[in-house]
Amino acid sequence: MKLEFKAHFECKLLDGSKIHTIRRGKGRKIKQGTGLELMHKEREMAHTVCTGTQRVFMTYQWGDYLSISVGAREITHKEQEDLAFNSGFESYDDFYMWFFKKIEAHPDELYSGRIIHWTDKRY
């Protein structure tokens, strides 16, 4: 399965610090054991295998705060920072702005998707 990434994630993919991606469903059937081609434009940056997925739900709360649940559990701010770093963002603020725009654009002001893992890390 091909997964496209923006150019600014390339070095994080190559150095191994980006250990998962967060994606909306959009009909993808990615599950444990699915082969993943991590791409930028038409160039493959890495090839790996999905080790599992987790449901993720995000919504905006007052005071510039994201409420993030993985599975049925709301994760702490420290876990949100780990999620941001492990997703390849330079900072939590970058992660916040990336997903805030997606949440704000949704009619119900939420983001629902899956964390696609290629390591054993879970939240």
Backbone bond lengths (Angstrom), bond angles and torsions (degrees), N, CA, C in turn:
res aa  C-N    CA-C-N  psi(-1)  N-CA   C-N-CA  omega(-1)  CA-C   N-CA-C  phi
1 M - - - 1.444 - - 1.533 107.99 -
2 K 1.320 116.43 129.83 1.461 120.80 178.95 1.523 109.93 -86.07
3 L 1.329 116.38 132.50 1.461 123.10 173.33 1.518 107.30 -121.47
4 E 1.331 116.86 120.44 1.461 122.23 -179.74 1.527 110.11 -87.75
5 F 1.343 115.33 140.90 1.463 121.72 178.52 1.519 110.16 -128.50
6 K 1.320 116.40 150.17 1.461 122.21 173.22 1.528 108.90 -68.42
7 A 1.324 116.13 155.38 1.471 121.92 -177.09 1.524 112.47 -57.67
8 H 1.352 117.60 -35.73 1.475 118.63 -175.44 1.536 112.93 -70.28
9 F 1.321 118.88 -7.24 1.465 120.85 175.00 1.528 112.59 -93.22
10 E 1.336 117.69 -8.15 1.458 120.95 -173.28 1.525 112.96 -57.22
11 C 1.339 117.83 -51.20 1.468 118.75 -176.67 1.525 111.01 -64.86
12 K 1.329 118.25 -33.12 1.469 121.45 178.78 1.529 111.02 -69.14
13 L 1.327 116.66 -35.48 1.470 119.93 175.03 1.522 110.36 -67.04
14 L 1.332 115.84 -44.77 1.460 120.07 -175.43 1.521 112.89 -70.80
15 D 1.354 117.43 -33.72 1.474 118.30 -179.90 1.532 112.71 -88.13
16 G 1.335 117.13 -2.22 1.462 121.24 174.99 1.513 115.44 85.69
17 S 1.337 118.64 3.51 1.465 119.25 -179.40 1.531 112.54 -82.37
18 K 1.324 118.25 -20.31 1.471 121.37 171.73 1.521 105.70 -89.65
19 I 1.337 115.94 109.31 1.464 119.92 -171.77 1.528 113.21 -110.64
20 H 1.314 116.96 2.44 1.465 121.32 175.89 1.509 108.98 -165.12
21 T 1.307 115.95 173.19 1.459 121.67 174.68 1.517 108.31 -134.55
22 I 1.314 116.03 155.07 1.465 121.84 177.73 1.525 106.44 -114.07
23 R 1.325 115.52 123.99 1.467 120.52 -176.70 1.522 110.88 -137.89
24 R 1.345 115.11 147.48 1.458 120.24 168.37 1.519 107.09 -70.18
25 G 1.316 116.78 158.95 1.461 121.01 -178.55 1.517 114.51 -59.27
26 K 1.305 118.28 -59.75 1.465 124.83 -179.80 1.526 112.92 44.39
27 G 1.314 117.61 38.89 1.452 121.66 174.47 1.520 115.76 78.12
28 R 1.315 118.22 0.96 1.471 120.10 179.38 1.523 109.74 -72.25
29 K 1.298 114.81 140.38 1.466 120.63 178.45 1.522 108.31 -114.51
30 I 1.314 116.37 65.38 1.459 121.09 179.71 1.519 108.27 -94.07
31 K 1.321 115.28 128.41 1.457 120.75 178.84 1.522 108.21 -144.89
32 Q 1.311 116.08 174.38 1.463 121.23 179.52 1.521 109.78 -51.33
33 G 1.330 115.64 130.66 1.459 121.41 179.36 1.518 114.81 95.84
34 T 1.345 117.74 -11.81 1.459 120.91 178.41 1.523 109.41 -69.51
35 G 1.317 116.97 130.49 1.460 121.52 174.96 1.522 109.68 -71.17
36 L 1.330 117.09 137.49 1.464 122.18 -177.74 1.525 110.03 -121.89
37 E 1.327 116.22 127.19 1.456 121.98 171.22 1.526 106.45 -103.09
38 L 1.322 116.62 113.81 1.455 121.77 -178.10 1.522 107.28 -91.64
39 M 1.337 116.18 113.20 1.459 122.88 -167.34 1.527 112.26 -119.84
40 H 1.337 114.56 153.17 1.467 122.21 163.73 1.515 105.59 -129.60
41 K 1.326 115.17 120.87 1.460 121.51 -171.32 1.523 107.17 56.48
42 E 1.310 119.22 -124.07 1.464 121.28 -179.84 1.527 112.27 -101.98
43 R 1.333 117.09 7.64 1.457 121.49 -175.04 1.525 110.69 -101.29
44 E 1.325 116.41 125.43 1.463 120.83 177.15 1.515 109.17 -77.03
45 M 1.335 116.54 126.78 1.463 122.05 178.59 1.518 110.81 -94.79
46 A 1.315 116.66 -32.99 1.463 120.72 -178.71 1.519 108.82 -160.81
47 H 1.304 114.62 158.81 1.459 121.62 174.70 1.525 106.39 -128.74
48 T 1.329 116.02 131.22 1.457 120.39 -177.93 1.524 109.02 -149.60
49 V 1.314 116.43 -174.59 1.461 122.02 -179.82 1.525 108.70 -126.89
50 C 1.314 116.71 137.15 1.467 122.21 176.51 1.527 109.08 -65.87
51 T 1.341 115.59 127.78 1.464 120.60 177.95 1.528 111.60 -99.45
52 G 1.324 117.16 -2.01 1.455 121.72 178.54 1.512 111.25 151.58
53 T 1.322 115.88 168.49 1.460 121.68 177.28 1.523 109.33 -132.80
54 Q 1.330 115.66 157.68 1.464 122.15 174.41 1.527 108.01 -136.01
55 R 1.318 116.63 140.12 1.461 121.17 175.35 1.518 108.23 -70.85
56 V 1.339 115.71 140.21 1.458 120.93 176.79 1.527 108.42 -132.47
57 F 1.327 114.77 139.89 1.455 122.05 -179.30 1.519 107.27 -134.14
58 M 1.322 117.19 128.13 1.469 121.15 -179.86 1.513 109.76 -128.98
59 T 1.301 115.27 142.83 1.450 121.54 172.64 1.531 107.84 -144.79
60 Y 1.319 115.28 159.48 1.458 121.46 -178.41 1.517 109.15 -89.66
61 Q 1.320 115.56 133.61 1.456 121.33 175.19 1.524 108.62 -113.35
62 W 1.285 117.31 166.20 1.462 121.42 178.71 1.524 110.72 -59.44
63 G 1.292 116.54 158.37 1.457 121.99 175.37 1.524 114.17 71.62
64 D 1.332 116.98 35.29 1.470 120.64 178.89 1.522 112.14 54.39
65 Y 1.295 116.10 49.47 1.453 122.15 -176.38 1.523 109.11 -126.53
66 L 1.327 116.70 133.56 1.453 121.35 172.75 1.527 108.69 -97.08
67 S 1.295 115.76 134.35 1.456 121.05 170.04 1.524 105.70 -96.70
68 I 1.340 116.53 119.24 1.465 121.14 -177.43 1.518 109.09 -123.56
69 S 1.323 114.97 126.92 1.461 121.16 174.99 1.517 108.71 -116.16
70 V 1.316 115.60 135.55 1.456 122.22 173.88 1.518 105.64 -116.15
71 G 1.320 115.18 121.43 1.455 118.59 -169.78 1.525 107.41 65.18
72 A 1.314 117.15 -130.09 1.467 121.51 -179.97 1.530 112.23 -100.47
73 R 1.352 116.94 6.83 1.461 120.23 -173.01 1.521 111.92 -113.66
74 E 1.352 115.85 129.79 1.456 119.97 173.59 1.527 108.22 -75.24
75 I 1.321 116.25 129.15 1.462 119.32 -177.45 1.528 110.75 -90.01
76 T 1.323 115.51 153.53 1.462 122.36 -178.12 1.525 109.93 -73.57
77 H 1.337 115.34 167.92 1.468 119.32 177.82 1.528 110.69 -62.41
78 K 1.317 118.37 -38.50 1.466 121.46 177.33 1.530 109.94 -61.03
79 E 1.322 117.26 -43.09 1.463 120.95 177.30 1.533 111.08 -65.54
80 Q 1.345 116.48 -34.31 1.465 119.86 175.87 1.529 110.33 -64.34
81 E 1.333 116.98 -40.54 1.470 120.34 176.61 1.523 110.81 -62.78
82 D 1.337 117.13 -42.12 1.471 121.05 176.43 1.524 110.45 -62.36
83 L 1.328 116.63 -43.20 1.464 121.58 178.29 1.532 110.21 -58.89
84 A 1.328 116.40 -43.30 1.473 121.18 179.58 1.523 111.03 -62.62
85 F 1.320 117.25 -50.65 1.464 121.54 -179.06 1.534 110.61 -62.24
86 N 1.331 116.92 -46.91 1.467 121.37 -178.35 1.527 112.73 -68.98
87 S 1.338 116.47 -16.33 1.464 121.52 175.14 1.525 111.34 -85.94
88 G 1.341 116.87 -5.34 1.455 120.61 176.02 1.514 115.23 99.30
89 F 1.329 117.91 8.52 1.463 120.55 178.95 1.517 110.07 -84.18
90 E 1.328 116.24 148.42 1.465 122.02 179.07 1.527 111.22 -69.79
91 S 1.337 116.62 -29.98 1.463 120.74 -176.73 1.526 109.88 -152.89
92 Y 1.333 115.10 165.02 1.459 119.63 174.38 1.520 110.48 -62.48
93 D 1.353 116.98 -37.29 1.469 120.51 179.60 1.527 111.41 -60.14
94 D 1.338 117.63 -40.46 1.468 120.70 177.24 1.531 110.63 -63.26
95 F 1.324 115.99 -43.95 1.466 122.06 177.29 1.523 109.94 -60.19
96 Y 1.329 116.07 -47.73 1.464 122.27 -179.49 1.525 110.32 -56.28
97 M 1.341 117.15 -49.85 1.465 120.57 -177.12 1.533 111.37 -65.01
98 W 1.320 116.98 -39.37 1.471 121.77 179.41 1.525 110.40 -59.17
99 F 1.342 116.69 -49.34 1.462 120.11 -176.21 1.520 112.42 -83.69
100 F 1.331 118.61 -28.18 1.460 119.95 177.05 1.527 109.74 -59.61
101 K 1.340 117.12 -41.78 1.468 120.52 178.97 1.532 110.99 -61.82
102 K 1.314 116.92 -39.06 1.465 121.04 179.18 1.531 110.96 -69.89
103 I 1.329 116.59 -39.71 1.465 121.41 178.25 1.525 110.00 -65.66
104 E 1.326 115.87 -46.75 1.456 121.75 -177.99 1.535 111.52 -62.21
105 A 1.330 117.53 -32.86 1.463 121.86 -178.65 1.525 112.98 -76.78
106 H 1.330 117.46 -18.15 1.468 121.53 -178.85 1.528 109.37 -80.47
107 P 1.333 118.06 136.94 1.476 119.87 -178.58 1.526 114.09 -55.94
108 D 1.330 117.49 -32.09 1.462 120.82 -179.78 1.528 112.48 -97.19
109 E 1.339 117.25 8.27 1.464 123.47 -179.38 1.525 111.85 52.10
110 L 1.338 115.12 57.67 1.453 120.88 177.24 1.523 109.26 -149.58
111 Y 1.304 115.00 164.95 1.462 121.94 173.88 1.518 106.72 -131.71
112 S 1.306 116.11 128.25 1.454 121.48 178.93 1.522 107.82 -129.45
113 G 1.327 116.31 129.02 1.453 120.06 -179.27 1.513 111.44 -164.99
114 R 1.341 114.84 -154.43 1.465 121.02 -179.12 1.516 109.14 -134.07
115 I 1.320 114.68 144.61 1.460 120.61 168.15 1.526 104.89 -89.48
116 I 1.321 116.40 122.34 1.462 121.50 179.21 1.528 106.41 -102.32
117 H 1.317 115.60 114.58 1.469 122.20 -174.73 1.520 111.67 -97.49
118 W 1.347 115.51 145.39 1.473 120.47 167.74 1.519 110.60 -127.95
119 T 1.345 116.17 18.10 1.476 122.96 169.86 1.528 106.81 -133.25
120 D 1.331 117.39 -175.28 1.468 120.99 179.28 1.527 113.13 -88.30
121 K 1.322 119.50 -3.06 1.467 123.18 179.80 1.517 109.63 -61.44
122 R 1.354 116.16 134.71 1.460 122.63 174.99 1.521 108.67 -137.03
123 Y 1.333 115.89 160.99 1.474 122.08 179.49 1.510 110.17 -115.17
